[in-house]
Amino acid sequence: MVGHHHGGSPVSDGPTWADLGRAARAPGHPVVALAGNPNTGKSTLFNALTGLRQHTGNWPGKTVLLAQGVARHRGKSYTIVDLPGTYSLFASSVEESVASDFLCLARPDVTVVVADATCLERNLNLALQVIEVTDKVAVCLNLVDEARRKGCECDATMLEAELGVPVVATVATKGRGLGRLMDTVAGLNSGTITTRPKRVVYDPDVEEALAGIEPLVTRKLPPGAATRWLAVRALCGDMGALELVGDMSALELVDGTGGAVRKVTEGFGLGPAPSWPAARSTTSTAGGKSS
């Protein structure tokens, strides 16, 4: 699995991207991943979409629960995968690693990021990271009724403009907004809905470092894998991503880019840069800015 820089390797100690993909795919059924922080109502949404058409098991080689089911919408079936709750794609637990690996390597057809409207700011960190991984993403703004009771009004239209991806307000416990959400999923899958995600553009030194690392990641992965995001993780000292490359030239590229490392780690709120040779810079400015 691809883990945090304290974690493991995608090569040696976990299911491959193909294993993760086979865990979910069924012929003719687009795969829709539900991602989100814990306690956002994600599993409630999963139950509302799939009803009794669901089953659970374990992810290949893991003790982490795999929940998947089938949603039917306008005559078409979709495989819905309820990923383990995660705060970040920089995984620090087995559960978060499974979620991150599935999005980065198994590549679902559509990803829905379920966000809690009552504490939106905390939830947007994951949404922004998922937008870095895939174009085919929608944000499900759940629990809008609770937010309203607390005096909070979330402007889904404005948020959509800011993120560059569809945002759908829902109340999963009451089934509100689910039809529009599935219409959005269908449109993203078919291509009738296109997105223009607002992605991070880093300072020139960071972009230069990523340009050197990404080709090394690309040649080790199947077409469509989230190579730029994995390159970002490698730059941050994620040993799983570096082992995925399996090339000492990647370490040589990362070594000496300490300023770039620090900018990325601080920009994503990851705290201090990893304590290895690529992180000795005293640079303190976060270098990510929305494009």
Backbone torsions as a table, in degrees:
resi	resn	phi	psi	omega
1	MET	NA	151.0	175.2
2	VAL	-85.1	117.7	-175.3
3	GLY	-117.0	-179.4	173.4
4	HIS	-65.1	170.9	-176.8
5	HIS	-67.8	-4.6	170.3
6	HIS	-96.3	-2.3	-168.0
7	GLY	-101.0	-156.9	-169.5
8	GLY	-101.3	-165.5	-172.6
9	SER	-110.5	142.5	175.5
10	PRO	-75.3	-11.4	-176.4
11	VAL	-90.3	-40.1	-164.5
12	SER	-109.7	-19.8	-169.4
13	ASP	-132.4	24.9	-179.6
14	GLY	-161.2	178.3	177.2
15	PRO	-64.5	143.8	176.7
16	THR	-76.4	171.6	177.5
17	TRP	-58.6	-36.3	-179.9
18	ALA	-66.8	-39.9	177.2
19	ASP	-59.7	-45.2	-178.9
20	LEU	-63.8	-40.1	179.0
21	GLY	-65.9	-42.8	-179.5
22	ARG	-66.0	-25.2	179.5
23	ALA	-63.5	-22.5	-173.8
24	ALA	-116.9	-30.1	-166.9
25	ARG	-77.6	139.4	172.6
26	ALA	-130.5	144.6	-175.8
27	PRO	-55.3	128.5	174.9
28	GLY	79.8	-1.5	-179.3
29	HIS	-107.4	111.0	172.6
30	PRO	-58.6	144.2	-179.1
31	VAL	-97.2	125.9	179.8
32	VAL	-117.4	119.7	178.6
33	ALA	-95.3	134.1	172.4
34	LEU	-101.6	115.9	179.1
35	ALA	-117.0	152.4	178.0
36	GLY	171.9	162.9	172.9
37	ASN	-63.1	158.7	170.5
38	PRO	-59.1	149.0	173.7
39	ASN	64.8	35.7	175.0
40	THR	-102.7	0.4	-174.2
41	GLY	85.6	15.3	-178.1
42	LYS	-62.1	-46.0	-179.4
43	SER	-69.5	-32.0	174.0
44	THR	-63.1	-42.1	176.4
45	LEU	-62.6	-43.6	178.0
46	PHE	-57.5	-46.6	179.5
47	ASN	-64.3	-39.7	-179.7
48	ALA	-65.8	-36.0	-178.7
49	LEU	-77.3	-35.7	-172.1
50	THR	-102.1	-21.1	-178.1
51	GLY	59.1	-129.0	179.9
52	LEU	-87.8	-2.1	-177.1
53	ARG	-87.7	63.1	-176.8
54	GLN	-149.7	160.5	173.9
55	HIS	-150.8	161.7	-179.3
56	THR	-126.6	155.8	176.9
57	GLY	-164.9	-154.2	176.3
58	ASN	-114.9	148.8	171.8
59	TRP	-62.9	148.7	-177.4
60	PRO	-53.6	122.3	177.0
61	GLY	74.8	10.2	-175.8
62	LYS	-127.8	161.0	172.5
63	THR	-94.7	3.3	-179.3
64	VAL	-77.6	135.3	-176.5
65	LEU	-69.7	133.3	172.8
66	LEU	-107.0	118.4	176.5
67	ALA	-115.4	123.4	176.3
68	GLN	-142.9	154.1	-178.6
69	GLY	-156.3	-174.9	-177.4
70	VAL	-120.3	127.7	172.7
71	ALA	-108.0	136.9	177.6
72	ARG	-112.4	130.3	-177.0
73	HIS	-146.6	121.4	179.3
74	ARG	49.9	45.9	174.2
75	GLY	81.1	4.1	-179.3
76	LYS	-121.1	146.3	179.5
77	SER	-102.4	141.2	178.9
78	TYR	-128.6	134.1	172.8
79	THR	-83.3	120.4	-179.2
80	ILE	-103.9	125.6	179.0
81	VAL	-112.4	120.0	178.6
82	ASP	-90.1	98.7	-178.1
83	LEU	-71.9	153.2	174.8
84	PRO	-58.0	145.1	178.5
85	GLY	-60.8	137.6	-178.6
86	THR	-147.5	145.3	176.4
87	TYR	-91.4	-16.2	-172.8
88	SER	-160.3	154.3	172.3
89	LEU	-85.3	-4.1	166.7
90	PHE	-86.6	87.8	-166.1
91	ALA	-73.9	140.3	176.7
92	SER	-125.2	8.0	176.9
93	SER	-143.9	166.1	179.2
94	VAL	-61.7	-41.7	-179.0
95	GLU	-61.6	-45.3	-179.6
96	GLU	-68.6	-33.7	177.1
97	SER	-63.7	-40.7	178.3
98	VAL	-61.2	-46.6	179.9
99	ALA	-61.9	-45.5	-178.7
100	SER	-64.7	-45.4	179.6
101	ASP	-60.2	-42.4	-177.5
102	PHE	-62.6	-44.2	-178.7
103	LEU	-69.6	-39.7	-174.9
104	CYS	-81.3	-34.3	-170.3
105	LEU	-113.4	-40.6	179.9
106	ALA	-79.2	-24.6	172.1
107	ARG	56.3	75.3	174.4
108	PRO	-60.9	158.5	-178.4
109	ASP	-68.7	-36.4	177.5
110	VAL	-141.4	143.2	174.2
111	THR	-119.7	130.6	175.3
112	VAL	-109.8	119.0	176.2
113	VAL	-93.0	115.8	-178.6
114	VAL	-90.3	119.5	-176.8
115	ALA	-117.2	141.9	178.3
116	ASP	-84.8	114.7	-177.2
117	ALA	-65.9	-17.2	-179.0
118	THR	-80.2	-17.7	177.3
119	CYS	-144.3	62.6	-169.5
120	LEU	-64.0	-40.2	-175.2
121	GLU	-57.3	-43.8	-179.2
122	ARG	-64.0	-33.5	-176.5
123	ASN	-78.8	-22.2	-174.1
124	LEU	-72.2	-20.3	177.4
125	ASN	-58.4	-47.3	178.4
126	LEU	-65.3	-42.4	-179.7
127	ALA	-58.0	-43.7	-179.6
128	LEU	-65.8	-34.6	177.5
129	GLN	-70.1	-41.3	178.6
130	VAL	-63.8	-36.9	177.0
131	ILE	-62.1	-29.2	174.7
132	GLU	-68.2	-24.9	-173.0
133	VAL	-90.1	-36.4	-172.4
134	THR	-148.1	149.5	173.8
135	ASP	-80.7	-29.3	-172.4
136	LYS	-89.1	74.8	-175.9
137	VAL	-137.3	143.4	173.0
138	ALA	-130.0	149.9	175.6
139	VAL	-103.4	124.5	175.4
140	CYS	-96.4	108.4	-178.5
141	LEU	-86.7	90.2	-172.5
142	ASN	-91.5	164.6	177.7
143	LEU	63.6	32.6	-179.6
144	VAL	-67.2	-24.8	177.3
145	ASP	-68.1	-42.0	177.7
146	GLU	-66.2	-38.6	178.0
147	ALA	-61.6	-41.1	-179.8
148	ARG	-64.6	-38.8	178.0
149	ARG	-64.0	-26.7	178.5
150	LYS	-89.7	5.9	177.9
151	GLY	84.7	16.6	-179.6
152	CYS	-107.1	128.8	174.2
153	GLU	-112.8	120.6	179.2
154	CYS	-98.7	122.6	-179.8
155	ASP	-87.9	95.5	-176.2
156	ALA	-63.9	-35.7	-179.5
157	THR	-65.1	-43.7	179.2
158	MET	-67.4	-41.0	178.7
159	LEU	-62.4	-39.9	177.9
160	GLU	-60.5	-42.0	179.2
161	ALA	-65.9	-36.9	-178.9
162	GLU	-70.9	-38.1	-176.5
163	LEU	-87.5	-28.9	-177.2
164	GLY	81.7	15.7	177.8
165	VAL	-135.7	158.7	-179.3
166	PRO	-62.1	141.8	175.3
167	VAL	-126.4	125.1	-177.2
168	VAL	-122.3	124.0	177.5
169	ALA	-81.1	135.2	-178.8
170	THR	-140.2	159.6	165.2
171	VAL	-129.1	90.8	-170.9
172	ALA	-61.1	-34.5	-177.5
173	THR	-64.3	-24.5	-179.3
174	LYS	-111.8	3.6	178.5
175	GLY	75.9	10.5	-177.0
176	ARG	-78.2	133.8	176.6
177	GLY	82.2	-1.5	-174.7
178	LEU	-71.5	-35.3	177.2
179	GLY	-62.1	-45.4	178.4
180	ARG	-65.7	-36.9	177.6
181	LEU	-61.0	-45.6	-179.7
182	MET	-70.3	-31.6	172.4
183	ASP	-60.7	-40.6	179.2
184	THR	-66.1	-43.7	176.8
185	VAL	-58.2	-46.2	-179.5
186	ALA	-61.8	-42.0	179.6
187	GLY	-66.2	-39.5	176.7
188	LEU	-64.8	-40.8	-179.3
189	ASN	-66.4	-41.2	-176.7
190	SER	-81.5	-19.4	-177.4
191	GLY	94.1	-0.9	178.0
192	THR	-73.8	-19.6	170.4
193	ILE	-111.2	122.7	177.5
194	THR	-112.2	152.6	-178.1
195	THR	-117.2	157.5	172.9
196	ARG	-131.3	73.5	-172.8
197	PRO	-60.1	138.0	175.3
198	LYS	-84.5	98.1	-174.9
199	ARG	-98.2	163.6	-179.2
200	VAL	-74.9	132.2	168.1
201	VAL	-113.4	119.2	-174.2
202	TYR	-86.9	169.9	173.2
203	ASP	-60.7	156.7	-174.2
204	PRO	-54.6	-37.3	-179.0
205	ASP	-67.1	-34.7	177.0
206	VAL	-68.6	-46.2	-179.9
207	GLU	-60.7	-38.0	178.2
208	GLU	-63.8	-42.1	178.5
209	ALA	-64.4	-43.3	179.5
210	LEU	-64.4	-37.6	179.7
211	ALA	-62.5	-29.2	176.9
212	GLY	-78.9	-33.4	-175.6
213	ILE	-84.3	-38.5	-172.0
214	GLU	-57.4	-42.1	178.2
215	PRO	-59.8	-32.7	178.6
216	LEU	-68.7	-35.4	176.1
217	VAL	-70.8	-43.3	-174.7
218	THR	-58.7	-41.4	-174.8
219	ARG	-72.4	-11.3	-179.8
220	LYS	-98.4	-5.9	-171.3
221	LEU	-123.6	158.5	178.3
222	PRO	-70.5	160.5	177.5
223	PRO	-56.3	139.0	176.9
224	GLY	94.9	-10.8	179.1
225	ALA	-66.5	155.3	-174.8
226	ALA	-81.1	72.5	-170.7
227	THR	-68.9	-37.8	-179.2
228	ARG	-65.5	-42.3	179.8
229	TRP	-64.5	-40.5	178.0
230	LEU	-66.3	-32.6	175.0
231	ALA	-65.8	-38.9	175.3
232	VAL	-59.8	-44.2	-179.5
233	ARG	-65.0	-39.3	176.4
234	ALA	-62.8	-41.5	179.8
235	LEU	-63.4	-29.8	179.0
236	CYS	-81.4	2.1	178.5
237	GLY	90.1	17.5	177.7
238	ASP	-71.0	105.1	-174.6
239	MET	-65.0	-30.1	176.3
240	GLY	-61.5	-43.9	179.0
241	ALA	-67.5	-38.1	178.5
242	LEU	-66.2	-40.0	178.1
243	GLU	-68.4	-28.9	175.8
244	LEU	-61.1	-41.0	177.5
245	VAL	-64.4	-43.2	176.7
246	GLY	63.1	35.2	-174.6
247	ASP	-141.5	122.5	-178.7
248	MET	-62.5	-21.7	178.9
249	SER	-64.1	-25.9	176.8
250	ALA	-67.2	-43.0	177.8
251	LEU	-63.1	-38.2	178.3
252	GLU	-64.7	-37.6	178.0
253	LEU	-67.3	-42.2	-178.1
254	VAL	-69.5	-39.7	178.8
255	ASP	-60.9	131.8	-178.2
256	GLY	91.4	0.2	177.1
257	THR	-111.0	36.3	-175.3
258	GLY	-56.7	-39.3	178.5
259	GLY	-61.1	-41.9	178.6
260	ALA	-64.0	-42.8	179.4
261	VAL	-58.9	-47.5	-176.7
262	ARG	-64.0	-39.3	179.6
263	LYS	-61.5	-43.5	-178.8
264	VAL	-68.5	-47.7	-176.6
265	THR	-63.7	-41.1	178.4
266	GLU	-71.7	-35.7	-179.5
267	GLY	-63.4	-31.7	178.0
268	PHE	-96.0	11.9	176.1
269	GLY	67.9	33.2	-175.6
270	LEU	-93.5	2.7	-179.3
271	GLY	83.3	-158.9	-176.9
272	PRO	-60.7	148.9	175.9
273	ALA	-65.2	154.2	-178.2
274	PRO	-59.9	145.8	-174.5
275	SER	-88.3	73.2	175.1
276	TRP	-141.0	174.4	-169.7
277	PRO	-55.2	-27.2	-177.3
278	ALA	-78.8	5.3	-174.0
279	ALA	-130.0	36.4	-176.2
280	ARG	-94.7	-5.6	-175.5
281	SER	-65.5	152.5	174.7
282	THR	-98.4	8.7	178.1
283	THR	-59.1	137.6	-175.7
284	SER	-123.2	1.2	-176.7
285	THR	-89.8	128.6	174.5
286	ALA	-71.8	128.9	-170.5
287	GLY	-99.6	5.8	-179.3
288	GLY	-92.5	136.7	174.1
289	LYS	-142.6	146.8	-175.9
290	SER	-71.1	137.5	178.5
291	SER	-82.1	NA	NA
